[in-house]
Every structure is written in structure tokens, then in C-alpha cells.
Amino acid sequence: MAMPTYSCRVCGADFNLPQQVVDRYPGWTPRLCRKHRGEPKSSPSQSAARKEQSRRALRTPAEVLDSYFDGPQDGVFTDGSAVPNPGYGGWGAVYVKDGSIVAEAYGDAPQTTNNRMELTALIQGASLVPEGSSTKVYSDSKLAVQTLTEWAVGWEKRGWKRKTGAVENLDLVKQAYALYRDRPELQLEWIAAHSGFRWNEYADALAAMWRRSD
């Protein structure tokens, strides 16, 4: 099967992507070739923000522990991202009690999105906690938290459909919703990203492990 051809909006060069990649993101039209993917023209403030993001991505979990001390000291902290979005991504989760790590996990995927990695982190994070243990599970994705705590119950009643169309990432949404519904001892909460909270920053470092190894 021939691969679809697209034109880069930056340099005008034609480029190809496998059909199976395009099919994973309905409605998405690729606009950047490999050379320019993730490098849009930006203002100085946007460039500075990207440099800070890259700096954060290179921090090891150990470096995070040496630099941050604030925030909750109990619970499961999760994070996920893709660079570019969609693109290669990773997720991370750490289970902490009294400021000490009980368990942690992380992973990556070659073709994914921020939202899929955030949901994956919430699913994997729950598996770190023994059943019956009352624990807060933190995510810095308001979308992921609201999806599971507010919207999914209505989507399920409507046959997993939104009023405005299909539910994005339905496979992960259904898995995560069922998991947290069946484990009421796990309480989902949103936590602000990059606010200096130690274990949120640690989860962010775990989610970026693939970038450092690459």
C-alpha cells in the first residue's frame, strides 16, 4: 500500500507517513516534515518556554529529588507527554508514602499523544497501589481528571458517545474509567504542573526517560 504524501508548510518539501500512523488520528492532517516537526516559528517568549521544557526533560529523577521539596508527600503522582504532539511520548508514575518511594514505573510509545500518555500514566499508576489502600492519585492533566471524574459517566450512559461526536482515546478512557470506578479507594485529583511540587516533577522526569536515553 502506497504511503500518503503531504507537503511541509515550512519548507514545502513532500514527505510520507505510513497509512497506519495517519489512521490512528482521525481528522489529523500532517503539516510538517521530519526536519521541521516540533519546530514551529515562535516568539522569543515561546522559544524561552521551549528551552525550559527541554531543560526539564533532561533532568534525571535523582536531580529532581535534589532540587524540589514542596508539595504532597503521599499518593501516586502521574505524568505523560509526547514530543511533538502527536509523536514519540512517554509516561511516568510514582507511589509515595511519607515522602519515600514505594514503587515507580515508566514507559514510552513511538506514535502517541499527550492525552494518551496522561491516561496511560493514570492506569499504570493505579497498579502500583495494593487493592484496598486508600490513596490519592494526582495528575497535572485537568482533561484526564475531568474525563474520568465528570464526563465518562455520561458518555457510558449514551453508549460511549459525546453530544458533539466521538470520544477521543476511547480505549484508554474506558479502561481507566472502569479501573477507578471499581477501586473507590483511589481518589483522583488534579495538581498544578511545574509548580515546584517534588513528586509531580519526579513523575515528569520519569515520563521523559525516553528522551534522555535517546
Stockholm file with secondary structure:
# STOCKHOLM 1.0

chainA/1-214         MAMPTYSCRVCGADFNLPQQVVDRYPGWTPRLCRKHRGEPKSSPSQSAARKEQSRRALRTPAEVLDSYFDGPQDGVFTDGSAVPNPGYGGWGAVYVKDGSIVAEAYGDAPQTTNNRMELTALIQGASLVPEGSSTKVYSDSKLAVQTLTEWAVGWEKRGWKRKTGAVENLDLVKQAYALYRDRPELQLEWIAAHSGFRWNEYADALAAMWRRSD
#=GR chainA/1-214 SS CCCCEEECTTTCCEEECCHHHHHTSTTCCCCCCTTTTTCCCCCHHHHHHHHHHHHHHTCCHHHHHHHCCBSCSSEEEEEEEEETTTEEEEEEEEEEETTEEEEEEEEEEEEECHHHHHHHHHHHHHTTSCTTCCEEEEESCHHHHHIIIIIHHHHHHTTSEETTEECTTHHHHHHHHHHHHHCTTEEEEECCTTSSBHHHHHHHHHHTHHHHHC
#=GC SS_cons         CCCCEEECTTTCCEEECCHHHHHTSTTCCCCCCTTTTTCCCCCHHHHHHHHHHHHHHTCCHHHHHHHCCBSCSSEEEEEEEEETTTEEEEEEEEEEETTEEEEEEEEEEEEECHHHHHHHHHHHHHTTSCTTCCEEEEESCHHHHHIIIIIHHHHHHTTSEETTEECTTHHHHHHHHHHHHHCTTEEEEECCTTSSBHHHHHHHHHHTHHHHHC
//
